[in-house]
Amino acid sequence: MKILFCVFQALLGGHVLSASTVAREMQSCGHEVVFAGKEGRMSPIIAENIPFFPVEIPIYQGDRETYFTWSSLHAISELRSLIREQQVDLVHAFDARSYFHCYPAALLEGVPVLCTLCGGVDPYYNLPRAPKLIVFSEEQKAKMVRQYRWEAGKVEVVRTRLDLGRIQAREAKLDDDLMRQTRLISGVPKIMMISSFDDSKIASIYNALDAVESLLSGGRRVQAVFIGGKGPLHDQVKERAQKINAHFGIDSVVLTGPIVDAFRLLQVATVVLGVGRSAFEGMVYGKPTIVVGRNGFAGVVAPEGIDEIAYYNFSGRNQGTQVPPTALAAEIAALLDDPGKAASAGDFGRDFVMREIDVKCGAARIEAIYRGMMAPSSMGSLFLNAASFIKSLVPIAYDNAAHRPKTYIKKLIRNARMAG
């Protein structure tokens, strides 16, 4: 089987890492694999093992992020050509934005298309009909079934998306250059967090910073290491880190910037703070891991709270109300003060990812979904599929069209209030 994997852009982020990991695993299972999406930091890395074809998938209508625009028609044309030229048997789109572009391309070329929703609160609109849909969590499945009326049997929860063998491989070991580059202090407990520093993660980062500052104020000597990220939000956090360092000492807080295979640094972490994939990467190394969501401390990865944490895809959305940073600081301190508790939490987390997140454990299930999608009976009527796609586009087109006048009216109201 020849499979086209598609992302809207090959960014250095969780959904692209998940897509490329699943693609490599399907390749190792004997399938032929190609990859498409807008070029980004990950595209040359993906291209080392999988042919990568640049396709400009637009996600903005003016200044509004959206799923589909007039420019999408060109992307669909490019995807159709790619499907034909590469003789693709099945398209696997990761995230709703790429799915909305792959769906009509695959439909017009007569090949099945599968979507994997990669965490978060996506989708913001219903998706075109398909025999199967993959999600990462029970939370997303519940949303698709309750809000968008998908049949429960069509929505598959498949968490497996980490190549544990690669993370644990010899070549993933830390080298001296990386240790020097990141200014890690020997002998000091290290609290580490990998993040993309985007809007959805910034509240978690500030909560972690507040907790670290609380620990430092209490006389603890710790080093916080924030791995990844760039851009204006990263710059804001950097300013805050500089103030903390000026008060408590150089390199109490370190921001590394973007690092390929950032998970390697977690080998020397004492405690890992994580959201989604970054939590899993700490768990692989047997590190005690705390989930920190938008509202702050959301739980230690341990037997007593794992069901709720996993239901929400380790996002922290299980915590519905704001939790003060002192609560996170207290949990970190408890793990630092009790090596037995820390080791027990680390062992449990490692066992969980080995069982639930290792891509090899889910490969056969994904292949079975592919085979089901390939069955002629599963393709459905071209007319009904096209109607489903058009129906899904209607609210998107409406919101795109309404955005500019809404923005203009809001601006007028704001100016009137300022003038008054």
Residue pairs with C-beta under 8 A, 6 or more apart in sequence:
1 31
1 32
1 89
1 90
1 370
1 374
2 31
2 32
2 33
2 34
2 86
2 87
2 88
2 89
2 90
3 23
3 26
3 31
3 32
3 33
3 34
3 88
3 89
3 90
3 91
3 92
3 370
4 34
4 35
4 36
4 82
4 83
4 86
4 88
4 90
4 91
4 92
4 102
5 19
5 20
5 22
5 23
5 33
5 34
5 35
5 36
5 50
5 92
5 93
5 94
6 35
6 36
6 37
6 55
6 57
6 79
6 91
6 92
6 93
6 94
6 98
6 101
6 102
7 15
7 16
7 19
7 35
7 36
7 37
7 93
7 94
7 95
7 98
8 37
8 38
8 57
8 59
8 95
8 97
8 98
8 101
9 16
9 37
9 38
9 39
9 40
9 57
9 59
10 16
10 35
10 37
10 38
10 39
10 40
10 41
10 42
10 43
10 46
10 52
11 40
11 41
11 42
11 196
12 40
12 41
12 42
12 196
12 228
12 258
12 260
13 196
14 118
14 119
14 196
14 276
14 277
14 278
15 94
15 95
15 118
15 119
16 37
16 40
16 42
16 94
17 42
17 161
17 277
18 94
18 116
18 118
18 161
18 277
19 35
19 92
19 94
19 116
19 118
20 35
20 42
20 45
20 46
20 50
21 161
21 162
21 163
21 359
22 92
22 116
22 161
22 359
22 366
23 33
23 35
23 46
23 50
23 92
24 33
24 49
24 50
24 163
25 163
25 359
25 360
25 363
25 366
26 33
26 363
26 366
26 367
27 33
27 49
27 50
29 363
29 367
33 50
34 50
34 51
34 52
34 53
34 82
34 86
34 88
35 46
35 47
35 50
35 51
35 52
35 53
36 52
36 53
36 54
36 55
36 79
36 82
37 43
37 52
37 54
37 55
37 57
37 98
38 54
38 55
38 56
38 57
39 54
41 258
41 260
43 52
43 54
44 52
45 260
46 52
53 82
53 86
55 75
55 78
55 79
55 82
56 71
56 74
56 75
56 78
57 72
57 75
57 97
57 98
57 101
58 69
58 71
58 72
58 75
59 65
59 66
59 67
59 97
60 66
60 69
61 69
61 400
61 403
62 403
62 404
64 399
64 400
64 403
66 396
66 399
66 400
67 96
67 97
67 100
67 123
67 124
67 125
67 396
68 100
68 101
68 393
68 396
68 397
68 400
69 400
72 100
72 101
75 101
76 101
76 104
76 105
76 108
77 105
79 91
79 101
79 102
79 105
79 106
80 105
80 108
80 109
82 88
83 91
83 105
83 106
83 109
83 111
84 109
88 109
88 111
89 111
89 374
90 111
90 112
90 113
90 114
90 370
90 373
90 374
91 102
91 105
91 106
91 111
91 112
91 113
91 114
92 113
92 114
92 115
92 116
92 370
93 99
93 101
93 102
93 103
93 113
93 114
93 115
93 116
94 115
94 116
94 118
95 115
95 116
95 117
95 118
95 122
96 115
96 117
96 122
96 123
96 124
96 125
96 127
99 113
99 115
99 127
99 128
100 127
100 128
100 392
100 393
100 396
102 113
103 113
103 128
103 130
103 389
104 389
105 113
106 112
106 113
107 113
107 382
107 385
107 386
107 389
110 379
112 130
112 131
112 373
112 374
112 378
112 379
113 130
114 130
114 132
114 133
114 134
114 369
114 370
114 373
115 127
115 130
115 133
115 134
116 134
116 135
116 136
116 158
117 123
117 133
117 134
117 135
117 136
117 140
117 144
118 136
119 136
119 137
119 140
119 276
119 313
119 315
120 200
120 315
121 143
121 317
122 140
123 148
125 392
125 395
125 396
126 148
126 392
127 133
127 144
127 148
127 392
128 385
128 388
128 389
128 391
128 392
129 380
129 384
129 385
129 388
130 154
130 373
131 154
131 372
131 373
131 378
131 379
131 380
132 154
132 155
132 156
132 369
132 372
132 373
133 144
133 150
133 154
133 155
133 156
134 156
134 157
134 158
134 366
134 369
135 141
135 144
135 155
135 156
135 157
135 158
136 157
136 158
136 159
136 161
136 313
137 157
137 159
137 310
137 311
137 312
137 313
137 315
138 157
138 310
138 311
139 311
139 312
139 313
139 315
139 317
140 155
140 157
140 313
141 152
141 155
141 157
144 150
144 155
145 151
145 152
145 155
156 365
156 369
158 362
158 365
158 366
158 369
159 310
159 356
159 357
159 362
160 356
160 357
160 358
160 359
160 360
160 361
160 362
160 363
160 365
160 366
161 277
161 357
161 359
161 362
162 277
162 280
162 281
162 284
162 353
162 357
162 358
162 359
163 358
163 359
163 360
164 284
164 353
164 354
164 357
164 358
164 359
164 360
165 360
166 172
167 263
167 281
167 284
167 285
168 284
172 261
172 263
172 264
173 264
173 267
174 264
174 265
174 267
174 268
178 259
178 264
178 265
179 268
181 256
182 225
182 227
182 254
182 256
182 265
183 251
183 254
184 190
184 223
184 225
184 254
184 268
185 223
185 251
188 221
188 222
188 223
189 220
189 221
189 222
189 223
189 270
189 271
189 336
190 222
190 223
190 224
190 225
190 268
190 269
190 270
190 271
191 208
191 212
191 222
191 223
191 224
191 225
191 269
191 270
191 271
191 272
191 273
191 332
192 224
192 225
192 226
192 227
192 265
192 266
192 269
192 271
192 272
192 273
192 282
193 204
193 205
193 208
193 224
193 225
193 226
193 227
193 272
193 273
193 274
193 278
193 292
194 227
194 228
194 262
194 263
194 265
194 266
194 274
194 278
194 281
195 201
195 204
195 205
195 226
195 227
195 228
195 229
195 275
195 278
196 228
196 229
197 205
197 228
197 229
197 230
197 231
197 233
197 234
197 237
198 233
199 233
200 294
201 275
202 233
202 237
203 293
203 294
203 295
204 273
204 275
204 292
204 293
204 294
204 296
204 316
205 226
205 237
206 237
206 240
207 292
207 296
207 297
207 323
207 325
207 328
208 224
208 226
208 273
208 292
208 325
208 328
209 224
209 237
209 240
209 241
209 244
209 253
210 325
210 328
210 329
211 297
211 325
211 326
211 328
211 329
211 332
212 222
212 224
212 244
212 252
212 253
212 329
213 244
213 248
213 325
214 325
214 326
214 329
215 222
215 329
215 332
215 333
216 222
216 244
216 248
216 252
218 329
218 333
220 333
220 336
222 252
222 270
222 332
222 336
223 251
223 252
223 253
223 254
224 252
224 253
224 254
225 253
225 254
225 256
225 265
225 269
226 237
226 241
226 253
226 254
226 255
226 256
227 256
227 259
227 262
227 265
228 256
228 257
228 258
228 259
228 262
229 237
229 255
229 257
229 258
230 257
230 258
234 255
234 257
237 255
238 255
241 253
241 254
241 255
244 252
244 253
245 251
245 252
245 253
256 262
256 265
259 265
262 281
263 281
263 284
266 272
266 281
266 282
266 284
266 285
266 287
267 285
269 282
269 285
269 287
270 287
270 335
270 336
270 342
271 287
271 288
271 289
271 290
271 332
271 335
271 336
271 342
272 278
272 279
272 281
272 282
272 283
272 287
272 288
272 289
272 290
273 289
273 290
273 292
273 328
274 280
274 281
274 282
274 289
274 290
274 291
274 292
274 314
275 291
275 292
275 293
275 314
275 315
275 316
276 313
276 314
276 315
279 289
279 291
279 301
279 314
280 314
280 353
280 357
282 289
282 349
283 289
283 301
283 346
283 349
283 350
283 352
283 353
283 357
284 350
284 353
285 346
285 350
286 343
286 346
286 347
286 349
286 350
287 346
287 349
288 300
288 301
288 335
288 341
288 342
288 343
288 345
288 346
288 349
289 300
289 301
289 345
289 346
289 349
290 297
290 299
290 300
290 301
290 328
290 331
290 332
290 335
291 298
291 299
291 300
291 301
291 309
291 314
291 315
291 316
292 298
292 316
292 328
293 315
293 316
293 317
293 318
293 319
294 316
294 317
295 316
295 319
295 320
295 321
295 322
295 323
296 316
296 319
296 322
296 323
296 324
296 325
296 327
296 328
297 319
297 323
297 327
297 328
297 331
298 309
298 316
298 317
298 318
298 319
298 323
299 305
299 308
299 309
299 318
299 319
300 331
300 335
300 345
301 309
301 314
301 345
301 348
301 349
301 352
302 344
302 345
302 348
303 348
306 348
306 352
308 318
309 318
310 356
311 318
312 318
334 341
335 341
335 342
335 345
336 342
354 361
355 361
372 378
